[in-house]
Amino acid sequence: MANSPSQPAANTPAVPTSNVVEVHMLKMRMKRFTDRGDRAVQRLTEIRASITNLSNDDLLDLADIFKAKPRPPIGDMAFDEMARRDISL
C-alpha cells in the first residue's frame, strides 16, 4: 500500500530539499531585516541623546541650520529639545 494516494512511497522525502533551503533563506532574510531595524532604532536613540547633550548655543545653531520648512526629523528633534528647555531662536 506504499503507493496509494494517501501514503507516500517509503523513499519519498517528507519535504523537498529546495523548500528547506528557501525556508532557511527566508529566516536569514527576516533576521537581517530585524537586525537592521534594531540598529536603526539604536542609532536614532544615539542621535536623540546627542541633541539632548548639546549646550544651548550649539542647540540653537543646529536649530538654525534646520529651521526651513518642512523641517527634517533632526530639525524637529532640535526644536523639541529647545521647547523642553524653554529657549528659542
Backbone hydrogen bonds in HBPLUS format (Angstrom, degrees):
<---DONOR---> <-ACCEPTOR-->    atom                        ^
c    i                          cat <-CA-CA->   ^        H-A-AA   ^      H-
h    n   atom  resd res      DA  || num        DHA   H-A  angle D-A-AA Bond
n    s   type  num  typ     dist DA aas  dist angle  dist       angle   num
A0004-SER N   A0001-MET O   3.22 MM   3  5.47 167.6  2.24 115.3 116.0     1
A0007-GLN N   A0004-SER O   3.12 MM   3  5.50 150.8  2.21 113.2 121.3     2
A0012-THR N   A0009-ALA O   3.15 MM   3  5.39 168.4  2.17 115.4 117.7     3
A0019-ASN N   A0016-PRO O   3.08 MM   3  5.51 129.9  2.34 108.3 120.2     4
A0020-VAL N   A0016-PRO O   3.36 MM   4  6.78 151.6  2.45 147.3 155.1     5
A0021-VAL N   A0017-THR O   3.05 MM   4  6.39 160.2  2.09 156.2 161.0     6
A0022-GLU N   A0018-SER O   2.97 MM   4  6.17 158.2  2.02 144.3 150.6     7
A0023-VAL N   A0019-ASN O   2.89 MM   4  6.08 159.1  1.94 149.8 154.9     8
A0024-HIS N   A0020-VAL O   2.98 MM   4  6.18 161.0  2.02 147.8 153.2     9
A0025-MET N   A0021-VAL O   2.88 MM   4  6.13 159.5  1.93 151.5 157.3    10
A0026-LEU N   A0022-GLU O   2.90 MM   4  6.08 153.3  1.97 146.2 153.7    11
A0027-LYS N   A0023-VAL O   2.93 MM   4  6.18 158.0  1.98 150.9 156.5    12
A0028-MET N   A0024-HIS O   2.97 MM   4  6.24 156.0  2.02 148.0 154.6    13
A0029-ARG N   A0025-MET O   2.92 MM   4  6.12 157.8  1.97 147.5 153.4    14
A0030-MET N   A0026-LEU O   2.90 MM   4  6.10 159.7  1.94 150.6 156.1    15
A0031-LYS N   A0027-LYS O   2.97 MM   4  6.16 153.6  2.04 144.7 151.9    16
A0032-ARG N   A0028-MET O   2.94 MM   4  6.23 154.2  2.00 147.3 154.4    17
A0033-PHE N   A0029-ARG O   2.98 MM   4  6.28 160.5  2.02 151.0 155.7    18
A0034-THR N   A0030-MET O   2.92 MM   4  6.13 158.6  1.97 147.2 153.4    19
A0035-ASP N   A0031-LYS O   2.80 MM   4  5.99 163.7  1.83 151.7 156.4    20
A0036-ARG N   A0032-ARG O   2.83 MM   4  5.99 158.1  1.87 149.7 156.0    21
A0037-GLY N   A0033-PHE O   2.95 MM   4  6.15 156.6  2.01 145.9 152.0    22
A0038-ASP N   A0034-THR O   2.88 MM   4  6.16 156.5  1.94 150.5 157.4    23
A0039-ARG N   A0035-ASP O   2.89 MM   4  6.14 157.4  1.94 150.7 156.5    24
A0040-ALA N   A0036-ARG O   2.96 MM   4  6.18 152.8  2.04 144.6 152.3    25
A0041-VAL N   A0037-GLY O   2.97 MM   4  6.21 158.2  2.01 150.3 155.6    26
A0042-GLN N   A0038-ASP O   2.98 MM   4  6.19 159.3  2.02 146.2 152.2    27
A0043-ARG N   A0039-ARG O   2.88 MM   4  6.07 158.8  1.92 148.7 154.4    28
A0044-LEU N   A0040-ALA O   2.92 MM   4  6.11 158.6  1.97 148.1 153.8    29
A0045-THR N   A0041-VAL O   2.97 MM   4  6.19 153.5  2.04 147.0 154.1    30
A0046-GLU N   A0042-GLN O   3.00 MM   4  6.31 150.6  2.09 145.4 153.3    31
A0047-ILE N   A0043-ARG O   2.92 MM   4  6.23 151.7  2.00 148.7 156.5    32
A0048-ARG N   A0044-LEU O   2.94 MM   4  6.18 165.2  1.96 152.0 155.5    33
A0049-ALA N   A0045-THR O   2.99 MM   4  6.19 159.4  2.03 145.4 151.2    34
A0050-SER N   A0046-GLU O   2.93 MM   4  6.13 149.7  2.02 143.0 151.4    35
A0051-ILE N   A0047-ILE O   3.00 MM   4  6.32 156.5  2.06 153.1 158.6    36
A0052-THR N   A0048-ARG O   2.94 MM   4  6.19 159.1  1.99 150.8 157.0    37
A0053-ASN N   A0049-ALA O   2.96 MM   4  6.13 142.0  2.11 142.3 152.1    38
A0054-LEU N   A0051-ILE O   3.23 MM   3  5.36 162.8  2.26 105.3 110.5    39
A0059-LEU N   A0055-SER O   2.86 MM   4  6.04 156.9  1.91 155.0 162.3    40
A0060-LEU N   A0056-ASN O   2.88 MM   4  6.10 157.1  1.94 150.7 156.6    41
A0061-ASP N   A0057-ASP O   2.98 MM   4  6.25 152.2  2.06 144.1 152.0    42
A0062-LEU N   A0058-ASP O   2.93 MM   4  6.19 158.3  1.98 147.8 153.3    43
A0063-ALA N   A0059-LEU O   2.90 MM   4  6.13 163.9  1.93 151.7 156.3    44
A0064-ASP N   A0060-LEU O   2.90 MM   4  6.03 151.2  1.98 144.0 152.0    45
A0065-ILE N   A0061-ASP O   3.06 MM   4  6.34 150.0  2.16 145.5 152.9    46
A0066-PHE N   A0062-LEU O   3.18 MM   4  6.49 151.5  2.27 148.3 155.3    47
A0075-GLY N   A0072-PRO O   2.93 MM   3  5.32 125.7  2.23 110.6 124.7    48
A0076-ASP N   A0072-PRO O   3.08 MM   4  6.49 155.2  2.14 153.0 160.8    49
A0077-MET N   A0073-PRO O   2.92 MM   4  6.22 155.5  1.98 150.0 156.4    50
A0078-ALA N   A0074-ILE O   2.99 MM   4  6.23 155.5  2.05 141.9 148.3    51
A0079-PHE N   A0075-GLY O   2.89 MM   4  6.15 164.6  1.92 154.9 158.6    52
A0080-ASP N   A0076-ASP O   2.84 MM   4  5.99 151.1  1.92 147.0 155.5    53
A0081-GLU N   A0077-MET O   2.96 MM   4  6.17 156.9  2.02 146.9 152.8    54
A0082-MET N   A0078-ALA O   2.89 MM   4  6.18 151.9  1.97 146.2 154.7    55
A0083-ALA N   A0079-PHE O   2.97 MM   4  6.17 157.0  2.02 144.6 150.0    56
A0084-ARG N   A0080-ASP O   2.98 MM   4  6.24 153.4  2.05 144.5 152.1    57
A0085-ARG N   A0081-GLU O   2.99 MM   4  6.26 148.0  2.09 145.2 153.4    58
A0086-ASP N   A0082-MET O   2.83 MM   4  5.88 111.8  2.31 136.8 155.1    59
A0087-ILE N   A0082-MET O   3.00 MM   5  5.22 165.6  2.02 141.2 145.9    60
A0086-ASP N   A0083-ALA O   3.12 MM   3  4.77 145.0  2.24  92.6 103.2    61
